[in-house]
Amino acid sequence: MEEFHKIKRLPPYVFEQVNRLKAKARANGADIIDLGMGNPDLPTPQHIVDKLTEVVQDPRTHRYSASKGIQGLRKAQAAY
């Protein structure tokens, strides 16, 4: 499958490049302390899980947002 031509014009994804550099350094024996994007090492507190479960079961939360969005962004999109 061929990539869309505009995709080819995008700059490299910085986090993919950082991950590749980290993997290469680790493969070469470097001890890497990763302070990048976090991955939780503790479970989500139960009160948060309970609230998320409660909200997702409410059919009123299954609709699109009624927000009008960000005015400057809307104007830019309309002008485009």
Steps between C-alpha positions, in 0.01 A plus 500: 500500500643838399514784752291811443726765344445751784614242756839487330540876558450476877809532720610190692301431817725618782394234752567222250848641442566527875377142553731376224797682656417359845472147361834533322669635814353218712614243244851647535485452877405852611298532819210725394285687749186579303325818613288509186129437463389333817363156544332463838666262741205503739138409434244774443337595832172315548288816537610609152417160348160507674420848367607411145284187514203704624536767231551261209178318592298823475346521147520880514879473471477311170423807290723751326608807693275807478809721514542757227873442508786750507396821324842575345530145368147510357578828319823359359325187378221704343753727326685198366 
